[in-house]
């Protein structure tokens, strides 16, 4: 959701800049020197884009981190299921033997089962929160890496804006000559491989 808001803000900013430039370019040459001042300050507007879906499907860091998170999630689910089955077996055993227990033993066992049930609820919440936190940290690390790279990449190539394109997102058409996805994927993967080798 945050990335969608960011994308919309970037697109709106670009639109405002373009409208501003168009507004001043429609004035007659003698009307104002504002257009000259804008061009002198900002230079030309160089905009490129990358396909974020393609980047995420081809970026090795993203793919590796996704596998790690899927493994952790599966492991957490398996641990929880094992604990849950153990509790269910204990509860079934209690139901089968309840008629042979004293009232004191029944109450003690019921209290123990209730505590165990509460522990399972807490365990599920803790595991879920922990996985969400780890996933957020992984996403931040990936996006930070991409952002740092794109800032340098934009400076090196004299780009004013580097936009992210997603089908159905804020940008409905872009000239394919401005698509830098393959270059971005290639360089990011090279950098990722070199950091893993260290």
C-alpha contacts under 8 A as a table, 3 or more apart, distances in Angstrom:
res1	aa1	res2	aa2	distance
1	X	4	X	5.08
1	X	5	X	6.32
2	X	5	X	5.11
2	X	6	X	6.13
3	X	6	X	4.95
3	X	7	X	6.03
4	X	7	X	5.06
4	X	8	X	6.15
4	X	169	X	7.77
5	X	8	X	5.11
5	X	9	X	6.12
6	X	9	X	5.08
6	X	10	X	6.17
7	X	10	X	5.11
7	X	11	X	6.14
7	X	163	X	7.66
7	X	164	X	7.14
7	X	170	X	7.05
8	X	11	X	5.10
8	X	12	X	6.02
8	X	170	X	6.17
9	X	12	X	5.07
9	X	13	X	5.99
10	X	13	X	5.02
10	X	14	X	6.18
10	X	163	X	7.72
11	X	14	X	5.14
11	X	15	X	6.14
11	X	170	X	7.10
11	X	171	X	7.70
12	X	15	X	4.93
12	X	16	X	6.12
13	X	16	X	5.12
13	X	17	X	6.22
14	X	17	X	5.11
14	X	18	X	6.11
15	X	18	X	5.08
15	X	19	X	6.02
16	X	19	X	5.07
16	X	20	X	5.93
17	X	20	X	5.01
17	X	21	X	6.12
18	X	21	X	5.04
18	X	22	X	6.01
19	X	22	X	4.96
19	X	23	X	5.92
20	X	23	X	5.11
20	X	24	X	6.47
21	X	24	X	5.37
21	X	25	X	6.05
21	X	35	X	7.41
21	X	38	X	7.93
22	X	25	X	4.97
22	X	26	X	6.17
23	X	26	X	5.50
23	X	27	X	7.20
24	X	27	X	5.55
24	X	34	X	7.14
24	X	35	X	5.63
25	X	28	X	7.86
25	X	35	X	6.45
27	X	31	X	6.32
27	X	32	X	7.60
28	X	31	X	5.37
28	X	32	X	7.76
29	X	32	X	6.83
29	X	33	X	7.92
30	X	33	X	7.68
32	X	35	X	7.19
33	X	36	X	5.42
33	X	37	X	6.44
34	X	37	X	4.98
34	X	38	X	6.20
35	X	38	X	5.13
35	X	39	X	6.27
36	X	39	X	5.20
36	X	40	X	6.04
37	X	40	X	5.07
37	X	41	X	6.15
38	X	41	X	5.21
38	X	42	X	5.96
38	X	43	X	7.66
39	X	42	X	5.34
39	X	43	X	4.91
39	X	44	X	6.96
40	X	43	X	5.70
42	X	45	X	7.47
45	X	159	X	7.60
45	X	160	X	5.78
45	X	161	X	7.89
46	X	158	X	7.17
46	X	159	X	4.83
46	X	160	X	4.93
46	X	161	X	6.50
47	X	159	X	5.97
47	X	160	X	5.83
47	X	161	X	4.78
47	X	162	X	6.00
47	X	163	X	7.43
47	X	178	X	7.36
48	X	159	X	7.11
48	X	161	X	6.43
48	X	162	X	5.08
48	X	163	X	6.23
48	X	178	X	4.79
48	X	179	X	6.12
48	X	180	X	6.77
49	X	162	X	5.22
49	X	163	X	4.41
49	X	164	X	5.53
49	X	165	X	6.45
49	X	178	X	6.17
49	X	179	X	5.16
49	X	180	X	6.02
49	X	181	X	7.28
50	X	55	X	7.58
50	X	162	X	7.48
50	X	163	X	6.47
50	X	164	X	5.23
50	X	165	X	5.86
50	X	179	X	5.49
50	X	180	X	5.29
50	X	181	X	4.37
50	X	184	X	7.65
51	X	54	X	5.41
51	X	55	X	6.18
51	X	164	X	5.94
51	X	165	X	4.69
51	X	166	X	5.97
51	X	179	X	7.62
51	X	181	X	5.80
52	X	55	X	4.90
52	X	56	X	6.11
52	X	164	X	5.78
52	X	165	X	5.84
52	X	166	X	5.93
52	X	181	X	7.98
53	X	56	X	5.29
53	X	57	X	6.22
53	X	166	X	6.31
54	X	57	X	5.12
54	X	58	X	6.10
54	X	181	X	7.37
55	X	58	X	5.29
55	X	59	X	5.60
55	X	181	X	6.62
55	X	184	X	7.79
55	X	185	X	5.92
56	X	59	X	5.34
56	X	62	X	6.13
56	X	63	X	7.49
57	X	62	X	7.65
57	X	63	X	7.00
58	X	62	X	7.99
58	X	63	X	7.41
58	X	185	X	6.70
59	X	62	X	5.49
59	X	63	X	6.38
59	X	185	X	5.94
59	X	188	X	7.07
59	X	189	X	6.04
60	X	63	X	5.03
60	X	64	X	5.99
60	X	189	X	5.93
60	X	192	X	7.29
61	X	64	X	5.24
61	X	65	X	6.04
61	X	142	X	7.30
61	X	189	X	7.42
61	X	192	X	6.50
62	X	65	X	5.21
62	X	66	X	6.01
62	X	142	X	6.78
63	X	66	X	5.13
63	X	67	X	6.35
64	X	67	X	5.20
64	X	68	X	6.32
65	X	68	X	5.04
65	X	69	X	6.14
65	X	138	X	7.07
66	X	69	X	5.11
66	X	70	X	6.07
67	X	70	X	5.08
67	X	71	X	6.14
68	X	71	X	5.14
68	X	72	X	6.24
69	X	72	X	5.05
69	X	73	X	6.02
69	X	135	X	7.07
70	X	73	X	5.05
70	X	74	X	6.08
71	X	74	X	5.15
71	X	75	X	6.08
72	X	75	X	5.06
72	X	76	X	6.10
72	X	131	X	7.91
73	X	76	X	5.13
73	X	77	X	6.13
73	X	131	X	6.96
74	X	77	X	5.04
74	X	78	X	6.09
75	X	78	X	5.09
75	X	79	X	6.18
76	X	79	X	5.13
76	X	80	X	6.17
76	X	127	X	6.79
77	X	80	X	5.12
77	X	81	X	6.05
78	X	81	X	5.07
78	X	82	X	6.10
79	X	82	X	5.19
79	X	83	X	6.31
80	X	83	X	5.12
80	X	84	X	6.05
80	X	120	X	7.77
80	X	123	X	7.58
80	X	124	X	7.01
81	X	84	X	4.92
81	X	85	X	6.08
82	X	85	X	5.21
82	X	86	X	6.23
83	X	86	X	5.09
83	X	87	X	6.28
83	X	120	X	7.49
84	X	87	X	5.07
84	X	88	X	6.19
84	X	120	X	7.07
85	X	88	X	4.98
85	X	89	X	6.10
86	X	89	X	5.22
86	X	90	X	6.24
87	X	90	X	5.07
87	X	91	X	6.11
87	X	113	X	7.67
87	X	116	X	7.17
87	X	117	X	7.50
88	X	91	X	5.02
88	X	92	X	6.08
89	X	92	X	5.09
89	X	93	X	6.07
90	X	93	X	5.11
90	X	94	X	6.18
90	X	113	X	7.93
91	X	94	X	5.06
91	X	95	X	6.31
91	X	113	X	6.90
92	X	95	X	5.10
92	X	96	X	6.31
93	X	96	X	5.22
93	X	97	X	6.21
94	X	97	X	5.18
94	X	98	X	5.51
94	X	109	X	7.57
95	X	98	X	5.18
95	X	99	X	7.96
96	X	99	X	7.40
97	X	100	X	5.56
97	X	101	X	6.78
98	X	101	X	5.32
98	X	106	X	6.50
101	X	105	X	5.87
101	X	106	X	5.96
102	X	105	X	5.14
102	X	106	X	6.08
103	X	106	X	5.01
103	X	107	X	6.13
104	X	107	X	5.23
104	X	108	X	6.15
105	X	108	X	5.07
105	X	109	X	6.05
106	X	109	X	5.14
106	X	110	X	6.01
107	X	110	X	5.04
107	X	111	X	6.04
108	X	111	X	5.14
108	X	112	X	6.16
109	X	112	X	4.95
109	X	113	X	6.10
110	X	113	X	5.05
110	X	114	X	6.07
111	X	114	X	5.05
111	X	115	X	6.18
112	X	115	X	5.13
112	X	116	X	6.14
113	X	116	X	4.95
113	X	117	X	6.08
114	X	117	X	5.03
114	X	118	X	6.26
115	X	118	X	5.09
115	X	119	X	6.14
116	X	119	X	4.94
116	X	120	X	6.27
117	X	120	X	5.11
117	X	121	X	6.37
118	X	121	X	5.07
118	X	122	X	6.17
119	X	122	X	5.06
119	X	123	X	5.96
120	X	123	X	4.86
120	X	124	X	6.12
121	X	124	X	5.22
121	X	125	X	6.34
122	X	125	X	5.14
122	X	126	X	6.03
123	X	126	X	5.09
123	X	127	X	6.03
124	X	127	X	5.23
124	X	128	X	6.07
125	X	128	X	5.15
125	X	129	X	6.08
126	X	129	X	5.16
126	X	130	X	5.98
127	X	130	X	5.07
127	X	131	X	6.09
128	X	131	X	5.23
128	X	132	X	6.16
129	X	132	X	5.11
129	X	133	X	6.10
130	X	133	X	5.11
130	X	134	X	6.19
131	X	134	X	5.09
131	X	135	X	6.02
132	X	135	X	5.05
132	X	136	X	6.11
133	X	136	X	5.13
133	X	137	X	6.23
134	X	137	X	5.04
134	X	138	X	6.15
135	X	138	X	5.08
135	X	139	X	6.10
136	X	139	X	5.09
136	X	140	X	6.08
137	X	140	X	5.08
137	X	141	X	6.13
138	X	141	X	5.08
138	X	142	X	6.20
139	X	142	X	5.15
139	X	143	X	6.04
140	X	143	X	5.15
140	X	144	X	5.83
141	X	144	X	5.16
141	X	145	X	6.16
142	X	145	X	5.17
142	X	146	X	6.32
143	X	146	X	5.05
143	X	147	X	5.95
144	X	147	X	5.03
144	X	148	X	6.07
145	X	148	X	5.37
145	X	149	X	6.20
146	X	149	X	5.12
146	X	150	X	6.04
146	X	188	X	7.60
147	X	150	X	5.10
147	X	151	X	6.20
148	X	151	X	5.31
148	X	152	X	6.56
149	X	152	X	5.34
149	X	153	X	5.99
149	X	188	X	7.60
150	X	153	X	4.78
150	X	154	X	5.82
150	X	162	X	7.42
151	X	154	X	5.25
151	X	155	X	6.33
152	X	155	X	5.18
152	X	156	X	6.15
153	X	156	X	5.18
153	X	157	X	6.17
154	X	157	X	5.24
154	X	158	X	5.67
154	X	159	X	4.69
154	X	160	X	6.98
154	X	161	X	7.40
154	X	162	X	7.01
155	X	158	X	5.05
155	X	159	X	6.39
156	X	159	X	7.97
159	X	162	X	6.90
165	X	169	X	6.84
165	X	170	X	7.75
165	X	171	X	6.37
166	X	169	X	5.12
166	X	170	X	7.82
166	X	171	X	7.57
167	X	171	X	7.94
167	X	172	X	7.47
168	X	171	X	7.59
168	X	172	X	6.95
169	X	172	X	7.06
171	X	174	X	7.24
174	X	178	X	7.32
175	X	178	X	5.68
175	X	179	X	7.32
176	X	179	X	5.12
179	X	182	X	8.00
180	X	183	X	5.42
180	X	184	X	6.12
181	X	184	X	5.14
181	X	185	X	6.04
182	X	185	X	5.14
182	X	186	X	6.02
183	X	186	X	5.15
183	X	187	X	6.19
184	X	187	X	5.38
184	X	188	X	5.96
185	X	188	X	5.23
185	X	189	X	5.99
186	X	189	X	5.32
186	X	190	X	6.23
187	X	190	X	5.05
187	X	191	X	6.18
188	X	191	X	5.12
188	X	192	X	6.04
189	X	192	X	4.95
189	X	193	X	6.06
190	X	193	X	5.21
190	X	194	X	6.25
191	X	194	X	5.13
191	X	195	X	6.26
192	X	195	X	5.18
192	X	196	X	6.21
193	X	196	X	5.12
193	X	197	X	6.19
194	X	197	X	5.12
194	X	198	X	6.59
195	X	198	X	5.34
